[in-house]
Amino acid sequence: MATKTKKESNSIDVTLEEGNFHLAPPDGGWGYVVVLATVIMFCVTIVPTAAFGLVYGNFLKTLGDETTGTTLASSLFNTINSFTGLIANGLLSSLTYRKVGLIGSIVFTIGAVGLIFSQNLIQLLICYGVIEGIGYGLLTPALLSAFNSYFDKKMAVMMSVCQALVIGFNMVVPQLAAFSMAYFGFRGTLIGLAILSLLTFPASASLNPVKKYLKKVYTQDEPLDHPNNLPDRKPDNPTEKPLLSDRKKSMQFTASQRSIHHRPRHSMVSIGASFASIANLHHKKPEEHHEENQEKNNTSFWKTFVKSMDMSLLKDLRYLNISVGLGLAYTADMTFISIIPLMLKDSGFTPAVIANMMFIFFACDVVSRILLTVISSMVSFKSRYVVLGASVLIFMARFAFVANDTYTWKLVFSGVLGFLRCFIQTPLPLVISEEYQDKFSMAYSLFMFLNGVVSLLLGLLMSVVKSFVDDNVLVSHVLTFSYLVCVVSWAVELMFFRKKPEEVK
């Protein structure tokens, strides 16, 4: 006899008369729509970042200093979206992915429209750095959390597809920006960017609750309380009793339970220049949900948020060293992308040639990601060593890039720098996962906060240097030496911790 299901207003009664099952992510279906929405969101929001110098360079030059404006705007954007991403993790505990995403879409679009009417640096910093930064900081966790909830076995494959599409779009952004600036002008290009920002609305609206699409995975030959059939195969609390213990027993799932009645995952995803941590809710007993609902009714969001923050990691010098090093490497990479067009312009290259060099930059980034994927599937290595080695190579390549202004030289080292950045961006979130696996959610959230602080301070430092020396090459050296700080501090720490066990023996 087939399994009988009775639907009511707030719950589903499932009577198992033949076989057992658990609910699992769809690994497809509407999940492919979520994949497309994620790609669209990143393509729309990274346009200003990937071609910031080409779009805003002349405008900032009329205001007095394009390099200072570019570095401040980029640093402020990175800082604000890092802080907002931390808050978004709290919002997602009480609001749906769709609601958080739509709020982010509204805020990001307001910033994009405001940029059309910007007349000075302050207005640009507010619209781009603050407003768009907040919108992006809300959109990214919402889209990527939804992405995580729809996929399990196909997670790695679909994330690779997303990365390929987003970075592929990155390759043509400079050409599109140069074309738009030539034919539509600065304000016309900003209008186009504002129109593109509207695509974040259907992307966010497509984030349907995953509970509608969870699939039944039948396990006919195993008892219902077999470890493989429990919703959490590796529970955080080993003493927790299984909810299901009788094969013929009726099970009742409330709507909130069904949305999380599948294997929880803690995942890190990295798309292009963006990264986010994702933590699915754990399966809880009905009484635990009741207690949590009561607590939410009696406790403000801010108190709950503060209570969930474990600041003890900030007393861990090793954690601070890792996080600050990662923040320096990430900020040095992101900000350098913004000022590359300005440096090439100072070297006498036309916008069309600059666009071609940026195309090579991102094309080599794609090639390196493919290569890293192949290598990582065959060889096991520690992500922190990858970031450390890449930082050393980028430090040397950056000096080589500014050493010669000939076309061939710049073209070659644009490709080299594009190739190397993958080895910073892709393993970056995995470093924290490897070092602080048991406290990953908190460790990564605090890293986002520290990364925002590092980004803001580095942006201010570059602005001060520019005001004194008025040389874009020296400003780029500030970013270059950020890698050196990371390398030296990490090397000292790694040698210390490597020798410490030997001394104890």
C-alpha positions in Angstrom: 0.0 0.0 0.0 1.3 3.4 -0.9 2.5 5.9 1.7 -0.4 8.1 2.9 0.0 11.8 3.4 -2.6 14.0 5.0 -2.1 17.8 4.6 -3.5 20.2 7.1 -3.2 24.0 7.5 0.0 24.0 9.6 1.4 20.5 9.5 1.8 17.3 7.5 1.0 13.9 9.0 3.1 11.2 7.4 2.1 7.6 8.1 4.7 5.1 7.0 3.2 1.8 6.0 5.7 0.7 3.5 9.3 1.7 3.8 11.0 4.7 5.4 12.3 8.0 4.0 13.9 11.2 5.0 13.7 14.5 3.2 16.7 15.8 1.3 17.6 18.8 -0.8 16.3 18.6 -4.4 19.7 18.8 -6.0 18.1 20.2 -9.1 14.6 21.3 -10.1 13.9 24.8 -8.8 17.5 24.8 -7.5 18.7 25.5 -11.1 16.6 28.7 -11.0 18.4 29.6 -7.8 21.7 29.0 -9.5 20.7 31.3 -12.3 19.5 33.9 -9.8 22.9 33.7 -8.0 24.8 34.2 -11.3 22.6 37.2 -12.2 23.1 38.8 -8.8 26.8 38.6 -8.9 27.1 39.7 -12.5 24.9 42.8 -11.8 26.7 43.8 -8.5 30.3 43.2 -9.6 30.0 45.4 -12.7 31.0 48.7 -10.9 33.8 46.9 -9.1 35.3 45.2 -12.2 35.3 48.4 -14.2 35.3 51.1 -11.5 38.4 52.9 -12.9 37.0 52.9 -16.4 33.6 54.2 -15.4 34.4 56.7 -12.6 38.1 57.6 -13.5 37.4 60.8 -15.5 34.6 61.9 -13.1 36.9 61.6 -10.1 39.7 63.3 -12.0 37.5 66.4 -12.4 37.0 66.4 -8.7 40.7 66.5 -8.1 42.1 63.0 -7.5 40.8 59.8 -9.2 43.1 57.5 -7.3 42.1 58.7 -3.9 38.4 58.5 -4.8 38.8 55.0 -6.3 40.6 53.6 -3.3 38.3 55.2 -0.7 35.2 54.1 -2.6 36.4 50.5 -3.0 37.6 50.3 0.6 34.4 51.7 2.0 32.3 49.3 -0.2 34.3 46.3 1.1 34.1 47.5 4.7 30.3 48.1 4.6 29.4 44.9 2.9 31.6 43.0 5.3 29.9 44.5 8.3 26.4 44.0 6.7 27.2 40.4 5.9 27.7 39.8 9.6 24.3 41.3 10.4 22.7 39.4 7.5 23.5 36.1 9.2 21.4 37.3 12.1 18.5 38.5 9.9 18.4 35.1 8.1 17.6 33.4 11.4 14.3 35.2 11.6 13.5 36.2 8.0 13.3 34.1 4.8 16.0 34.2 2.1 13.6 36.0 -0.2 12.8 38.8 2.3 16.4 39.5 3.1 17.3 39.3 -0.6 14.5 41.7 -1.6 15.6 44.2 1.2 19.1 44.0 -0.3 17.7 44.6 -3.8 15.8 47.7 -2.7 18.9 49.1 -0.9 21.3 48.3 -3.8 19.0 49.9 -6.4 18.6 53.0 -4.4 22.4 53.3 -4.3 22.6 52.7 -8.1 20.0 55.4 -8.8 21.6 57.8 -6.4 24.9 57.5 -8.3 23.3 59.0 -11.4 22.9 62.3 -9.6 26.2 62.3 -7.7 28.1 65.5 -8.2 31.0 65.2 -5.7 33.1 62.6 -3.9 31.0 62.5 -0.8 27.8 61.7 -2.7 29.7 58.9 -4.6 31.0 57.5 -1.4 27.6 57.4 0.2 25.8 56.0 -2.8 28.4 53.4 -3.8 30.4 52.7 -0.7 27.6 52.8 1.9 24.2 52.2 0.3 25.3 49.8 -2.4 27.7 48.2 0.1 24.7 47.5 2.5 22.6 46.1 -0.4 25.4 43.8 -1.5 26.0 42.7 2.0 22.4 41.6 2.3 22.1 40.1 -1.1 25.1 37.8 -1.0 24.3 35.8 2.2 20.6 35.5 1.1 21.4 34.1 -2.4 24.2 31.9 -1.3 22.3 30.5 1.7 19.4 29.6 -0.6 21.9 28.0 -3.0 23.3 25.9 -0.1 19.9 24.7 0.9 18.9 23.5 -2.6 22.0 21.3 -3.2 23.8 18.5 -1.5 25.6 16.0 -3.8 25.7 18.5 -6.7 26.9 21.4 -4.6 30.5 21.4 -5.8 29.5 21.0 -9.5 26.9 23.8 -9.4 29.2 26.1 -7.6 31.9 25.5 -10.2 29.3 26.4 -12.9 28.5 29.6 -11.0 32.1 30.6 -10.7 32.7 29.9 -14.4 29.7 32.0 -15.5 30.4 34.9 -13.2 34.1 35.2 -14.0 33.4 34.7 -17.6 31.2 37.8 -17.4 34.0 39.5 -15.5 36.1 39.1 -18.6 33.8 41.2 -20.8 32.9 43.8 -18.3 35.8 46.1 -19.2 34.9 46.0 -22.9 31.3 46.7 -22.1 32.2 49.6 -19.8 34.6 51.1 -22.4 31.9 50.8 -25.1 29.2 52.3 -22.9 31.4 55.2 -21.9 32.3 55.9 -25.6 28.7 55.9 -26.9 26.6 56.8 -23.9 28.9 58.9 -21.7 29.3 58.8 -17.9 25.7 59.6 -16.9 24.3 57.3 -19.6 26.5 54.4 -18.3 25.3 55.0 -14.8 21.7 54.9 -16.0 22.5 51.5 -17.6 24.0 50.3 -14.3 20.9 51.4 -12.4 18.7 49.5 -14.9 20.8 46.4 -14.5 20.5 46.6 -10.7 16.7 46.0 -11.2 17.6 42.4 -12.2 18.4 41.7 -8.5 14.6 41.8 -7.8 13.6 38.8 -9.8 16.7 37.1 -8.6 15.7 37.6 -5.0 12.0 36.9 -5.7 13.0 33.5 -7.1 14.2 32.3 -3.7 11.2 30.0 -2.9 11.3 28.2 0.4 13.2 24.9 -0.1 10.6 23.0 2.0 8.4 23.0 -1.1 10.9 21.0 -3.1 12.5 18.6 -0.6 12.5 15.1 -2.1 11.7 11.9 -0.3 14.7 9.5 -0.1 13.4 6.1 0.7 15.4 3.6 2.8 13.4 0.4 2.5 15.9 -2.0 4.1 17.0 0.0 7.1 15.1 0.7 10.3 13.8 4.3 10.6 16.1 5.1 13.5 19.2 3.9 11.6 21.9 6.6 11.7 21.8 6.9 7.9 18.1 7.8 8.1 18.3 10.5 10.8 18.1 14.1 9.7 21.5 14.9 11.2 24.0 12.1 10.5 26.7 13.8 12.5 24.9 15.6 15.3 26.6 18.4 17.1 25.4 16.9 20.4 26.2 13.2 20.5 23.8 12.7 23.5 20.8 13.9 21.5 18.1 11.2 21.2 16.7 10.4 17.7 13.3 11.8 17.0 12.2 8.7 15.1 12.5 5.2 16.7 9.4 3.2 15.6 9.1 2.0 12.0 5.2 2.0 12.1 4.9 5.2 14.1 3.2 8.3 12.7 5.4 11.4 12.3 4.2 15.0 12.4 6.3 17.7 10.8 5.4 21.4 11.2 6.1 23.7 8.3 9.2 25.0 10.0 10.5 21.5 10.7 10.0 20.4 7.1 12.1 23.3 5.9 15.1 22.0 7.8 14.5 18.2 7.8 17.5 17.3 5.8 21.1 16.9 6.5 22.5 20.2 7.8 25.7 21.6 6.3 28.3 24.2 7.1 29.6 25.4 3.7 31.9 28.0 2.3 31.4 29.3 -1.2 33.6 31.6 -3.1 32.5 33.3 -6.4 35.0 35.5 -8.1 35.9 38.2 -5.7 33.1 37.4 -3.3 32.9 35.0 -0.5 30.4 34.0 2.1 29.8 31.6 4.9 26.6 29.6 5.0 25.3 27.7 8.0 22.0 25.8 7.7 19.8 25.5 10.8 20.1 22.3 12.7 17.2 19.9 13.1 15.6 20.4 16.5 12.9 18.7 18.5 9.4 20.2 18.6 9.8 21.3 22.2 13.0 23.0 21.3 11.3 24.9 18.5 8.6 26.0 21.0 11.1 27.2 23.5 13.0 29.1 20.7 9.7 30.7 19.5 8.9 31.8 23.1 12.4 33.2 23.5 12.1 35.2 20.2 8.8 36.7 21.4 10.4 37.9 24.6 13.9 38.8 23.4 14.8 41.6 21.0 16.8 40.7 17.9 19.8 42.7 19.0 20.0 40.9 22.4 19.7 37.6 20.6 22.4 38.6 18.2 24.8 39.8 20.8 24.2 36.7 22.9 25.1 34.5 19.9 28.4 36.3 19.4 31.3 34.5 21.0 34.1 37.1 21.2 36.6 34.8 22.9 38.3 34.3 19.5 39.4 37.9 19.6 41.7 36.9 22.5 43.3 34.3 20.4 46.5 35.9 18.9 46.8 33.1 16.3 43.3 33.7 15.1 43.9 37.4 14.9 47.1 36.8 12.9 45.3 34.5 10.4 42.3 36.9 10.1 44.3 40.1 9.6 46.6 38.4 7.1 43.6 37.1 5.1 42.0 40.6 5.3 45.2 42.2 4.0 45.4 39.7 1.1 41.8 40.1 0.2 41.7 43.9 0.4 45.0 44.2 -1.6 43.5 42.0 -4.3 40.2 43.8 -4.6 41.5 47.3 -4.4 44.2 46.7 -6.9 41.6 45.6 -9.5 40.1 49.1 -9.2 43.3 51.0 -9.7 44.8 48.9 -12.5 42.9 50.9 -15.2 44.2 54.1 -13.6 47.8 52.9 -13.6 47.5 51.8 -17.2 46.0 55.1 -18.1 49.0 56.9 -16.5 51.2 54.7 -18.7 49.6 56.2 -21.8 47.2 53.4 -22.9 43.8 54.1 -24.4 40.6 52.8 -22.9 40.3 50.2 -25.6 43.7 48.8 -24.8 43.1 48.9 -21.1 39.9 46.9 -21.6 41.8 44.3 -23.6 44.4 44.0 -20.8 41.7 43.6 -18.2 40.1 40.9 -20.4 43.5 39.0 -20.3 43.6 39.5 -16.5 40.2 37.9 -15.9 40.7 35.2 -18.6 43.9 34.0 -16.8 41.9 34.1 -13.6 39.4 31.6 -15.2 42.2 29.4 -16.4 43.8 29.2 -12.9 40.5 28.3 -11.3 40.1 25.4 -13.7 43.6 24.3 -13.0 43.2 24.6 -9.2 40.0 22.6 -9.4 41.8 19.8 -11.3 44.8 19.8 -9.0 42.7 19.8 -5.8 40.7 16.8 -7.0 44.0 14.8 -7.2 46.2 16.3 -4.5 45.4 17.2 -0.9 47.1 20.3 0.4 46.6 22.9 3.1 44.8 26.0 1.9 46.8 28.3 4.2 50.0 27.3 2.5 48.4 28.1 -0.9 47.5 31.6 0.2 51.0 32.1 1.7 52.8 30.9 -1.5 50.5 33.0 -3.7 51.1 36.1 -1.6 54.9 35.7 -2.1 54.5 35.4 -5.9 52.0 38.3 -6.2 54.4 40.5 -4.1 57.1 39.9 -6.7 54.7 40.1 -9.7 53.3 43.4 -8.6 56.8 45.0 -8.6 57.5 43.5 -12.0 54.1 44.9 -13.3 55.1 48.5 -12.6 58.8 48.1 -13.6 58.1 48.6 -17.3 55.5 50.5 -19.3 55.7 48.7 -22.7 52.6 47.1 -24.1 53.9 43.5 -24.1 55.3 43.8 -20.6 52.0 45.1 -19.2 50.0 42.5 -21.1 52.1 39.6 -19.9 52.1 40.6 -16.2 48.4 41.5 -16.3 47.9 37.8 -17.2 50.3 36.7 -14.5 48.5 38.7 -11.8 45.1 37.5 -13.0 46.4 33.9 -12.9 47.7 34.3 -9.3 44.7 35.9 -7.7 42.7 32.7 -7.9 45.1 31.2 -5.3 44.1 34.0 -2.9 40.4 34.2 -3.5 39.4 30.5 -3.8 41.1 29.0 -0.8 40.6 32.1 1.4 37.4 30.9 3.3 38.9 27.4 3.5 41.8 28.6 5.6 39.5 29.5 8.5 37.5 26.2 8.0 40.7 24.2 8.4 42.1 26.1 11.4 38.8 26.6 13.3 36.5 23.9 12.1 34.7 23.5 15.4 34.0 27.2 15.6 33.7 28.0 11.9 30.5 30.0 11.9 31.7 32.4 14.6 35.3 32.4 13.3 34.2 33.4 9.8 31.7 36.0 11.0 34.3 37.7 13.1 36.7 37.5 10.1 34.2 39.4 8.0 34.2 42.1 10.7 38.0 42.2 10.9 38.2 42.3 7.1 36.0 45.3 7.0 38.2 47.1 9.5 41.4 46.2 7.6 39.8 47.4 4.3 38.8 50.7 5.8 42.2 51.4 7.4 44.1 50.3 4.2 41.9 52.6 2.1 42.7 55.6 4.4 46.4 54.8 4.3 46.4 54.8 0.5 44.6 58.1 0.5 47.2 59.7 2.8 50.0 58.3 0.7 48.4 59.7 -2.5 47.9 63.2 -0.9 51.7 63.4 -0.1 53.3 61.8 -3.2 50.7 62.1 -5.9 51.9 58.9 -7.6 49.7 55.9 -8.4 52.7 53.5 -8.5 53.5 54.3 -4.9 49.9 53.9 -3.9 50.0 50.4 -5.5 53.1 49.6 -3.5 51.0 50.1 -0.3 48.8 47.3 -1.5 51.8 45.2 -2.5 53.4 45.5 0.9 50.2 44.3 2.5 51.1 40.9 1.1 54.5 41.2 2.7 53.0 41.9 6.1 50.8 38.8 5.7 53.7 36.6 4.6 56.1 37.8 7.4 53.5 37.5 10.2 52.3 34.1 9.1 55.8 32.7 8.6 56.8 33.8 12.1 53.7 32.2 13.6 54.0 29.0 11.6 57.6 28.6 12.7 56.7 29.2 16.3 53.9 26.7 16.4 56.0 24.1 14.5 58.8 24.3 17.0 56.6 24.5 20.1 55.6 20.8 20.1 59.2 19.7 19.7 60.2 21.9 22.7 57.5 20.3 24.8 58.8 16.9 24.0 
